[in-house]
Amino acid sequence: MALNGSYNVIKKNGESEIVVTKSRFIGNLVSVSSASEAEEYINSIRKKYNDARHNCWAYIVMDGEMLINKCSDDGEPSGTAGRPILSIIEGAGLVNAVCTVTRYFGGVLLGTGGLVRAYSDAASQALENADISPIRRGIYITFVCDYPDEGGIRRLLESEEYTITDSEYTDKVTITVLGPEERSEGLMNRICDMTGGKVIPKAGETVYY
């Protein structure tokens, strides 16, 4: 799936624990940076709760310009655990996140509907107990200007929510900034116009920040 729009990331991990008809469900929602890190975390959960009947999971991570998402029912009936957990992550717009839900079986069958609700509730409560923050697509822009033009350009950058990430002072000023991609074309045109065409900004790498 291609990256598109704004997303959320986890700033503080979340946990949950619920009991449904004697079965105990333990949810963990954590931040990861890659699919391999998500898999490592899932393996750590399997070891931590190695006496549990099921360790179900789902994750969504950024990989270049794509999103990777995977999920597992870990022995539960197909579609009753991994997919509901994944739906909670997707619904929150989360990326670079993995959610596991561990089940200690209580001896009573819950049925497919009951399982979907239980796994969804455990994941939802873990989400409620986490702190999340938005990220958006940004772009680096570099330009070289004369010293008299620097002040006006800096004021423009502040009004357009662009942050200076690097600056170099020689016979001219070289500045690199990061800000929202959707405003980049307008910003570059305004810098060019306000300097009478002397400064021609160059667009660089796009990132999420």
Steps between C-alpha positions, in 0.01 A plus 500: 500500500644839400549776756235769471406785732558545872553228759546457874788347695526374857669732747429284805423128482165371622391189691168343590354199677142378486319183606224363278314191620801379699747557215769759570610731218817708531560774243828673420534781248855620434699715260739334255709629211490205259337166421800315641472691827129418513575130449765513774249654738240234415758230574574663836130490585485131409788434742353718774159332478617156393234334717214685327267327252528773236724797424323684217639809335494761226735772383528785251840646410640742245744356248621767260193625317289202601308376802543140611223347708478146634294316758462156654220310675757265662267203506172682560228455234593684181420870510405514869819648647770637271266684266301669780826613662624634166171687452555684829848611390375604157204685646734709715715586198802346669825412326818348637290323761450141612218375719495159667212344691579199716219265602498271799212264428242483778334178396193656337468535121411855397388436142624698202305815589616489859861458395486793259355723773751384762807551283366834372429618856844401626668682210273803541577532871874474431454782249309709755787458746762605246601850396499564126616795293439601137767501231472632148687495174771762478773605263849644533564822307843660455576851377793740480437868568682826562527622859250790454233251385539261794278682751198521272536138396524384863177685585329337205621155608354549848160601360495190277597256782840417353788424736865570420697176526836625377668831417843599368646849486770577244485780244131407481252323729406139424192381686319165504149482642238232567127555483166382358526369147162641399630856553837452335419623151337817628787565741765459232312735267466764772871486585584535133258794461605689814866488395431605142601160368843507663421204725378180340422237767564134427268226623667199664403180679144439616452356849237452767560704811 
